[in-house]
Amino acid sequence: MARASVIAILFFAVCISSSLSLGYGAAKPRKFIIEGRVYCDTCRVEFETKLSESISGAIVKLECRNRTNGSYTYRSQDMTDGKGNYKIEVEGDYGDSDCDVALVKSPRPDCNDPTQEWRKARVVLTALDGISGDLRFANNLGFKKKVALPGCKQVLTEMGYFEVKHELEDEATNP
């Protein structure tokens, strides 16, 4: 009987210590790293091609909004490096928020019109989403060049993207 009591006490002690360590582990703030890239859509087609160029010095912002009341729960900005890449570090869990990385400004006067489809990218910043690790990748974001490059027609034809072929012909003849 005494042996059963000792086992019960040990089992109880293990359960209590496990729950305490879980509670203390949750108190440590989570840190996420968001990585992405900003490019110049040199063909004005709203997606990347082999002629697309990275934009150095572009500014992006991260904004998280509470899903219930719409208030901002987090805001930050970053600038792209020489290869058009950015890295935003975020401390905290934002499972109750919708977080988006969005374009702010391009340093290139010839390529500063934000694309409609790739002007922002949703990122999930919570540990409760089934994704292990703290690194989050955002979709690449793009600005459009003022005038499409001459080689775009050939590149798009090689890609089998024939719908745009006629649009590019119209742009080339009506600048």
C-alpha positions in Angstrom: 0.0 0.0 0.0 2.8 2.4 0.9 4.4 1.6 -2.5 1.2 2.6 -4.3 1.1 5.9 -2.3 4.7 6.7 -3.3 3.9 6.0 -7.0 0.8 8.2 -6.8 2.8 11.1 -5.2 5.5 10.8 -7.8 3.0 10.8 -10.6 1.3 13.8 -9.1 4.6 15.6 -8.8 5.5 14.9 -12.4 2.1 16.2 -13.6 2.5 19.4 -11.6 6.0 20.1 -12.8 5.1 19.4 -16.4 2.2 21.9 -16.2 4.4 24.5 -14.6 7.0 24.3 -17.3 4.4 24.6 -20.0 3.0 27.7 -18.3 6.4 29.3 -18.0 7.3 28.3 -21.6 4.2 30.1 -22.9 5.2 33.3 -21.1 8.3 33.8 -23.4 7.3 36.0 -26.3 7.5 34.3 -29.7 9.7 35.9 -32.4 8.9 35.6 -36.1 11.0 36.5 -39.1 9.2 37.5 -42.3 11.3 37.4 -45.5 10.3 38.5 -49.0 11.4 40.3 -52.1 10.4 43.3 -54.2 10.7 43.3 -58.0 10.1 45.5 -61.0 7.6 44.0 -63.4 9.5 45.1 -66.6 6.8 43.7 -68.9 3.8 45.2 -67.1 2.0 41.8 -66.9 1.4 41.6 -63.1 3.7 38.6 -62.6 7.4 37.9 -62.7 9.2 36.9 -65.8 12.9 36.3 -66.5 13.2 40.0 -67.4 11.9 41.1 -64.0 14.5 43.0 -61.9 15.0 43.3 -58.1 14.4 46.7 -56.6 17.0 47.8 -54.1 15.9 50.5 -51.5 12.1 49.8 -51.8 10.1 50.4 -48.7 7.6 47.8 -47.4 5.3 47.9 -44.4 3.9 45.2 -42.2 0.5 45.9 -40.6 -1.5 43.5 -38.4 -5.2 44.3 -37.7 -7.4 42.7 -35.1 -10.1 40.6 -36.8 -12.8 41.7 -34.3 -12.5 45.5 -34.1 -10.1 46.3 -36.9 -7.6 48.1 -34.7 -3.9 47.9 -35.5 -2.1 45.3 -33.3 1.3 45.7 -35.0 3.0 48.0 -37.5 6.6 48.1 -38.9 8.5 49.2 -42.0 11.6 47.9 -43.7 13.8 48.6 -46.7 15.0 46.1 -49.3 18.7 45.3 -49.6 20.8 45.3 -52.8 19.1 42.2 -54.0 15.6 43.4 -53.4 15.1 41.3 -50.2 13.7 42.4 -46.9 13.6 40.8 -43.5 11.1 41.9 -40.8 11.4 40.6 -37.2 8.3 40.6 -35.1 8.0 39.7 -31.5 4.7 38.3 -30.2 1.9 36.1 -31.4 -0.8 37.7 -33.7 -3.2 34.8 -34.1 -6.2 37.1 -33.7 -5.0 39.5 -36.4 -4.7 39.6 -40.2 -1.2 40.6 -41.1 -0.1 41.9 -44.5 3.2 43.0 -45.9 2.5 45.8 -48.5 4.4 48.0 -50.9 5.0 51.6 -49.8 7.5 53.2 -52.1 9.9 52.4 -55.0 13.1 54.4 -55.4 13.0 53.9 -59.1 11.1 56.7 -61.0 10.8 54.3 -64.1 9.2 51.5 -62.0 7.0 52.9 -59.2 3.5 51.9 -60.1 2.4 49.1 -57.6 0.9 46.0 -59.3 -2.7 45.3 -58.5 -2.3 41.6 -57.7 1.1 41.8 -55.9 0.9 45.0 -53.9 0.5 43.1 -50.6 1.0 39.6 -49.2 -0.7 37.9 -46.2 1.5 36.3 -43.6 0.4 34.3 -40.6 2.1 35.2 -37.3 1.1 32.6 -34.8 2.5 29.4 -33.4 -1.0 27.8 -33.5 -1.2 27.4 -37.3 0.5 24.1 -37.6 3.6 25.6 -39.2 6.8 24.7 -37.3 9.6 27.3 -37.0 9.6 31.0 -36.8 10.4 31.9 -40.4 7.6 33.1 -42.6 7.9 33.8 -46.4 5.7 36.4 -48.0 4.9 36.3 -51.7 7.1 38.6 -53.8 5.7 42.1 -54.3 6.0 44.1 -57.5 6.0 47.6 -59.0 5.4 48.0 -62.7 7.7 49.7 -65.1 6.3 52.8 -66.9 6.9 51.3 -70.3 7.4 47.6 -71.0 10.8 46.4 -72.3 11.1 45.6 -76.0 12.0 41.9 -75.2 8.8 41.2 -73.3 6.8 40.1 -76.3 9.3 37.4 -77.1 9.6 36.2 -73.4 5.8 36.0 -73.1 5.5 34.2 -76.4 8.1 31.7 -75.1 6.0 31.2 -72.0 2.9 30.5 -74.1 1.1 33.5 -72.7 -0.6 34.6 -76.0 -3.3 36.8 -74.5 -0.8 39.4 -73.5 0.9 39.4 -76.9 -1.8 41.6 -78.4 -1.8 43.9 -75.4 1.9 44.5 -75.7 1.6 45.2 -79.4 -1.0 47.9 -78.6 1.3 49.4 -75.9 4.3 49.4 -78.3 2.3 51.3 -81.0 0.4 53.6 -78.6 2.9 54.7 -75.9 
